[in-house]
């Protein structure tokens, strides 16, 4: 982040100075104005998110306290055990290891990701990595299970992508959930390609009945929905995606409430307890958004970003491609490097081109298709002292590229 931040700002400033020297003096005032406007936008976005964040963190607390996340974890353990055989076969260790060995915190973390429990996923992920590290014969070197765990984290299919949808709602999207189905397809491609590539390197047998059954059912469902969307006009396809997305979200809310009632929780008090975190989270986002939105605004106003994108656009024109996807590419460039940077770039694309434009929708789908590989790599492996990553970064980048490329194609499929 240090290099991204100062690099974006310095490149933008130098480019503005060069433009001013060579006949565009207004580039300097435009760059300064862009800095101040971006800072104001960051505060407006964060304040606008308070209500939505408060609502969903309160609802997610019900899922945590009711045991729903733990129940989901138990259901996915048979599948994950086949993808991480070393962790499956490990017995109870010391410290972080639970009764189920390292698989217990691993499944809890991935289940939290699937349910969109962002706040719970990171601490659970650190516990999972600690549990996997207890079985590591070479503490400074990543194990096969740790690498597979990284790939599953950076590409994890999220059934409740609240964060991206709430940004679209905050930016005034006519129907925030109309990107739900294409985003699910993109993140599925990321997971499947990432797991396949990692399994090939690790010699894991994917032709297992449990793995094939789970993958077959999921792919059949997505292919059926994708075929239906392809056969429908773009507006009808968007309506289909919206109906599925809104239906699942409402169903999840109902499930959270029912599980809280069955667990005999005081649903109101538990909701309030979690909702308080949402308020503080929205406030904590302000400095991160200010830093990255200002840096990106200077980069764009200075002309650097336009220079790069115009080069890509020229190549696309020569090749005979539709060039509208180029406007969303900055999100794809930043996504593996910085979550806050990609989020800020997504907001910038929405502000510049419109939240319901093809570029605005594509940027949101890209944002929801993968996690931030370098962040997960640094935080998770750094927390247990692993410094020899082997091929972990390669596998994470392969998963990212699969998700981001798929995001471009499915956006055209639904909204082109």
Residue pairs with C-beta under 8 A, 6 or more apart in sequence:
1 338
1 340
1 341
4 295
4 334
4 337
4 338
4 341
5 291
5 292
5 295
8 295
8 296
8 298
8 299
9 294
9 295
9 298
9 299
11 299
11 302
11 304
12 31
12 295
12 297
12 298
12 299
12 300
12 301
12 302
12 304
13 31
13 298
13 302
14 302
15 302
15 303
15 304
15 307
16 27
16 28
16 30
16 31
16 298
16 301
16 302
16 303
17 27
17 28
19 27
19 302
19 303
20 27
20 28
27 301
27 302
27 303
30 301
31 298
31 301
31 302
33 301
34 297
34 298
34 300
34 301
35 294
35 297
35 298
37 297
38 290
38 293
38 294
38 296
38 297
38 298
38 348
39 290
39 293
39 294
41 293
41 347
41 351
42 286
42 289
42 290
42 293
42 294
42 344
43 286
43 290
45 167
45 170
45 289
45 347
46 282
46 283
46 285
46 286
46 289
47 282
48 170
49 166
49 167
49 170
49 282
49 285
50 278
50 279
50 282
50 283
52 162
52 166
52 169
52 170
53 166
53 278
53 279
53 281
53 282
54 275
54 276
54 278
54 279
54 282
55 275
55 278
56 116
56 162
56 166
56 278
57 119
57 274
57 275
57 277
57 278
57 281
58 270
58 271
58 272
58 273
58 274
58 275
58 278
59 253
59 256
59 271
59 274
60 115
60 116
60 117
60 119
60 120
60 256
60 274
61 270
61 271
61 273
61 274
61 275
61 277
62 68
62 256
62 257
62 259
62 260
62 265
62 267
62 270
62 271
62 274
63 69
63 115
63 117
63 256
63 259
64 117
64 120
64 274
65 260
65 263
65 265
65 270
66 256
66 259
66 260
66 262
66 263
66 265
67 259
67 263
68 115
68 255
68 256
68 259
69 108
69 111
69 112
69 115
69 117
69 120
70 108
70 111
72 111
72 114
72 115
73 104
73 107
73 108
73 110
73 111
74 107
76 107
76 110
76 111
77 100
77 103
77 107
78 210
79 210
79 211
79 214
80 88
80 103
80 106
80 107
80 110
80 152
81 87
81 88
81 103
82 88
82 204
82 208
82 210
82 211
83 148
83 152
83 195
83 199
83 204
83 211
84 103
84 106
84 144
84 145
84 148
84 149
85 145
85 204
86 135
86 143
86 144
86 145
87 101
87 102
87 103
87 106
87 132
87 135
87 145
87 149
88 101
88 103
90 97
90 101
90 102
90 103
90 134
90 135
91 101
92 98
92 99
92 101
93 101
93 102
93 131
93 134
93 135
94 134
95 130
95 134
96 105
96 127
96 130
96 131
96 134
97 131
97 134
98 104
98 105
98 131
101 131
101 135
102 128
102 131
102 132
102 134
102 135
102 145
104 131
105 124
105 127
105 128
105 130
105 131
106 128
106 131
106 132
106 149
108 124
108 127
108 128
109 121
109 124
109 125
109 127
109 128
109 153
110 152
110 153
110 156
112 120
112 121
112 124
113 121
113 153
113 156
113 158
114 156
114 157
114 158
114 159
114 160
115 159
115 160
115 252
116 158
116 159
116 160
116 161
116 162
116 163
118 163
119 277
119 281
122 379
125 153
125 376
125 380
126 379
126 380
126 383
128 149
129 146
129 149
129 380
129 381
129 383
129 384
130 383
130 384
132 143
132 145
132 146
132 149
132 384
133 139
133 146
133 384
133 385
133 386
135 143
135 145
136 143
136 146
136 386
138 388
139 384
139 385
139 386
140 385
140 386
140 387
140 388
141 386
141 388
141 390
142 150
142 381
142 386
142 388
142 389
142 390
142 392
144 202
146 381
146 386
146 392
147 198
147 202
147 390
147 391
147 392
147 395
148 195
148 198
148 199
148 202
148 204
149 380
150 373
150 376
150 377
150 380
150 381
150 392
150 395
150 396
151 194
151 195
151 198
151 395
151 396
151 399
152 191
152 194
152 195
153 371
153 376
153 380
154 190
154 194
154 370
154 371
154 372
154 373
154 376
154 396
154 399
154 400
155 187
155 190
155 191
155 193
155 194
155 195
155 370
155 371
155 399
155 400
155 402
155 403
156 187
156 191
156 371
157 184
157 187
157 188
157 191
158 187
158 368
159 184
159 248
159 252
160 248
160 249
160 252
161 180
161 183
161 368
162 249
163 368
164 179
164 183
164 364
164 367
164 368
165 176
165 177
165 179
165 180
165 245
165 249
166 176
167 343
167 346
167 347
167 350
167 364
167 367
168 176
168 179
168 350
168 355
168 364
169 176
171 347
171 350
171 351
171 355
171 360
172 355
173 355
173 356
174 356
175 238
175 242
177 241
177 242
177 245
177 246
177 249
178 238
178 239
178 241
178 242
178 245
178 361
178 414
179 241
179 245
179 361
179 364
179 365
179 368
179 414
180 241
180 242
180 244
180 245
180 246
180 248
181 225
181 226
181 229
181 240
181 241
181 244
181 245
181 414
182 241
182 365
182 407
182 410
182 411
182 413
182 414
182 415
183 364
183 365
183 368
183 369
183 407
184 222
185 222
185 226
185 406
185 410
186 365
186 366
186 368
186 369
186 403
186 404
186 406
186 407
186 410
187 368
187 369
187 370
187 403
188 218
188 219
188 222
189 369
189 402
189 403
189 405
189 406
190 369
190 370
190 399
190 400
190 402
190 403
190 404
190 406
191 399
192 215
192 219
192 402
193 398
193 399
193 402
193 403
194 395
194 396
194 398
194 399
194 402
195 206
196 206
197 395
197 398
197 399
198 204
198 395
199 205
199 206
201 391
201 395
206 212
225 240
225 244
226 410
226 413
228 240
229 237
229 240
229 241
229 413
229 414
230 237
230 413
232 240
234 414
234 415
234 416
237 413
237 414
237 415
238 414
238 415
241 414
257 267
260 267
260 270
261 267
288 340
289 340
289 343
289 344
289 347
291 340
292 338
292 340
292 341
292 343
292 344
292 345
293 344
293 347
293 348
295 341
295 344
296 305
296 330
296 341
296 344
296 345
296 348
297 348
299 305
300 306
300 348
300 352
305 330
309 326
309 327
309 329
309 330
312 326
312 329
313 323
313 326
316 322
316 323
316 325
316 326
317 323
322 412
322 416
324 358
324 359
325 358
325 359
325 362
325 408
325 411
325 412
327 349
327 352
327 353
327 359
328 349
328 359
328 360
328 362
328 363
328 366
328 408
328 411
330 345
330 348
330 349
331 342
331 345
331 346
331 349
331 362
331 363
331 366
331 367
332 366
332 404
332 407
334 341
334 342
334 345
335 342
335 366
335 367
335 369
335 370
335 372
335 400
335 404
336 370
336 372
336 373
336 374
336 396
336 397
336 400
337 372
337 374
338 372
338 374
338 375
339 371
339 372
339 375
342 366
342 367
342 372
343 367
345 363
346 363
346 364
346 366
346 367
349 359
349 360
349 363
350 360
350 363
350 364
353 359
353 360
354 360
355 361
358 411
358 412
358 415
358 416
361 411
361 415
362 407
362 408
362 411
365 407
365 410
365 411
366 403
366 404
366 407
366 408
369 403
369 404
369 406
369 407
370 399
370 400
370 403
370 404
373 393
373 396
373 397
373 399
373 400
374 393
376 396
377 389
377 392
377 393
377 396
381 387
381 389
381 392
